[in-house]
């Protein structure tokens, strides 16, 4: 409030300043009017005209003085001088074009980079959702997912049965809702056109306080068991993209999975659902799930796919809500336990407890993944800005030298020190303001670039990056902060001297004030050392991140993804009976294998690094039974050949392994190590626990393969059990065909499309290169390596400028000394070394200061490093070496200038 | 002119309070001359300020955003600047009066015999 008052006052003052001439005229007119009225009053009281006028003036007081005082009331004297300072500063900066350009450019880059990263952080982590009273929102989730068995489309999550019970029983919230995400294909056949689908409960929009931009949104009546094909709601972006924002979209039909859905409403712009970093295209009520998905998750107590949230009752705390949810938990889980629940999970399931956690900023998988890297990047970008500030401080100090005489004269003429400091600060502020304005603009482009970089995967990131007051405020505070950082010290220094001495020295044509000069020079040296130290730390960090990325990219995966195309085929719309699926898939596979250029092809339901499934596994007939959760992979014949995973013993899956034949499995080395002490596993039998799709089953191990990475490039090799795809249950009318081809991917894609279209045009398909898919899993590491590399280079460049500046100055001030030395017989090399020695010591000092900083920084980053210790000696050594080389190059130019000094000229100047 | 009225000096800051109060009591916007006349009349000529000092006072109130001014025709059809209270000014009056009363009370406690 107070701030607003101040600001509006400042605004009025500025307005006044702009119209000060009019003010003077008007005040005069007003006073004249007063005097005339008064004179008339006096005349009416019986005075003569002249006397009346005099009396009026007497009673009024000193007009000129009053006018002055009135004007001063606006406090414009300080504004006037401020404008003077700004004008003067701007003139000086325009005169010094190269200095201004360097300063503004480095500030714009620094502030722009910081603001861009801040915008991402803000959008991903800090901002609340664009909904009514987000702070009242809480997520209801299981305190522990230990007892959860079945299929998971997200985690943590609940089943629809649990959600329905929560809705019935809870009393902690004034409104509860649930939602789940899925995707649906919009294309009738051929290559898929996926749309992001949001399933919401009836109260979703109501409880969030979101209103339709067009038409209407769902209510509880839309989300009823057996709702058939209900209305469809589309997202604002989807409406713009697909329908050009036309108002007559309401009532139009959209076909999803062979069912026509009528569009009934459009959500408002800016609403992206509850998941920060993702958005949705279409929304359906939860009850429509069975219609769109092949299998029904609506009545399943084993499909975990919904997130439950609620708006707390007025006056309720999260603790109260959690206590209430805990109290209703035992009953709730008992009532929702499905009959076919895997037996070993039943106990934990019944003991599960619900709790409430804050959800005002939504949920996000991206958040956990990118939080640390983003903060780290902000710290790195902040350091670069700091280096830029140090650079500017140095340049300003050098300029202060040049302006010593000017400042001395002004001081001698009576300018107060505060006024001079202010004037110098105004110059810095001008630089900072221009830099920040450019930087804020740059940030818009940079943050979009960053998101585009991160969206290079199958799951694009959606973030609202519209410029907002927080980003602008951030940029503005950076401007003020940097201005103080680089401007204050030089300003104070410049004005702290004896004007007499400075003028005397200046008058005699000599460099002024030896003692003060030395002092200032050592401050400049300290600044350069700080620059070198910071740059060293940044470069070392960049090397660490790129080496880490390199190690990750070259890590032994156990298979060869190059040249493999993942072709995901769905023939749901053919409505084949399930017992025909295996034969149909075999036919597809045969046709794909016949495509020209294809070396081999295989079906798989779990792709390495692209999906997961695990169950408890134990060996048949072992005395001390080891039960262990083991990664599972359902793979068809030629799978290992196609991925080039070497067979160590036994055989691949082949045509023998049909649904009727004995169940077979293939395991990897880690499996044999963990379960069989490294024995040859072929011939042993393993058991896999009962799941929601299959009973407890025994498999005979028929082969052993090399270890491969399963879920993540960073993990150690873990046990994997492969099951013959033809014998697997619950796979449905779809599958991933891994195709290894000699031909370029585009050709294979075109050929596969032709083949599938020939079989049946209603088959839908999507393609993904195996190698790019894996590369997308190291996006975070790539981001860190790329950006820290960029910032490292920038810092290095700035440090270069700093070293160059200080050495140039050093050469200029030692010109007489150099002249004398040369006259006494010093050679070119001696002079070169004289100057370069200084650069050498600056770097030594910088490395000594910077090395601990680099270590400390690397320790903070240790969790996102792969295959390296934070104290990686190579990175630091290489960074130091680089620093030396660069410093020598930066120092060589001034040093060469020193060798060209003509001793005669240098001595005569003395 | 038989009766001699003593001219009273104003306490600092009082003038602005008087202006605000004057504008509050008169619903219509007033020009400077009108304000001066009103203060004089109401106070039975006791408060006889140097009339011109009204204008710096008005400017100060304008800076603070408590009054706004507009040009309009006067009663004798001349151009005159009319002042009126802003909502912020209306709020401020209470504060100003309270401050003034506090000062006045303090003075009275000193002056009056106990």
Contacts between the chains, C-beta under 8 A, distances in Angstrom:
chain1	res1	chain2	res2	distance
A	5	B	65	7.6
A	8	B	65	6.1
A	9	B	63	6.5
A	9	B	64	6.9
A	9	B	65	6.5
A	12	B	62	7.5
A	12	B	63	6.3
A	12	B	65	6.4
A	13	B	63	6.8
A	16	B	63	7.9
A	26	B	71	7.8
A	26	B	81	6.8
A	27	B	55	6.8
A	29	B	79	7.0
A	29	B	81	7.8
A	30	B	31	7.7
A	30	B	32	6.1
A	30	B	55	7.1
A	30	B	80	7.3
A	30	B	81	4.8
A	31	B	52	7.1
A	31	B	55	6.6
A	33	B	31	7.2
A	33	B	32	7.9
A	33	B	33	6.8
A	33	B	74	7.1
A	33	B	78	6.0
A	33	B	79	7.4
A	33	B	80	5.3
A	33	B	81	7.8
A	34	B	31	7.9
A	34	B	32	5.5
A	34	B	33	4.5
A	34	B	36	7.5
A	34	B	51	7.0
A	34	B	52	7.9
A	36	B	78	7.6
A	37	B	33	4.5
A	37	B	74	7.9
A	38	B	33	6.8
A	38	B	51	7.1
A	41	B	37	7.9
A	59	B	50	7.3
A	59	B	51	5.4
A	60	B	50	7.3
A	60	B	51	5.0
A	60	B	52	4.2
A	61	B	50	4.2
A	61	B	51	6.9
A	61	B	52	3.8
A	61	B	53	6.3
A	62	B	52	7.3
A	63	B	52	6.6
A	66	B	52	4.4
A	66	B	53	6.8
A	66	B	55	5.7
A	66	B	56	6.3
A	67	B	55	7.9
A	69	B	56	4.3
A	70	B	55	5.2
A	70	B	56	4.6
A	70	B	58	7.9
A	70	B	59	4.5
A	71	B	59	7.7
A	72	B	56	7.8
A	73	B	56	5.4
A	73	B	59	4.0
A	73	B	60	4.5
A	73	B	62	7.9
A	73	B	63	5.8
A	74	B	59	6.6
A	74	B	63	5.7
A	75	B	63	7.2
